[in-house]
Amino acid sequence: MIYLATFNWGWLLGAGLIGLAMGWIAVVQRGQGWTAITMQKVAVFVAALILASVFHLAPGRVGYWLDLGLVMFAVYVAGCAVGSWLRYLVVSRHASASKA
């Protein structure tokens, strides 16, 4: 993982910034969302990918891209969470200031 962070820091930074932007501009949707079955299938798929990465089931270049893709996905999701949280802080301040 140190190798990935050292040599691909630009890609990881880009994934984090795109996640931050997407979290910031995302509009809250009050839709149905995914069903529990679909969420379980996605969770099993992601867990299988993580296990394949941990146990080096994909050797060589394919394993490298799997590791990089998983790390970039994690950084993107973290950026989305931070962007949404920052937007919540900004919007909640404006809402409380306008009521006073």
Secondary structure by P-SEA (a helix, b strand, c coil): ccccccccaaaaaaaaaaaaaaaaaccccccccccaaaaaaaaaaaaaaaaaaaacccccaaaaaaaaaaaaaaaaaaaaaaaaaaaaaaaaaaaaaaac
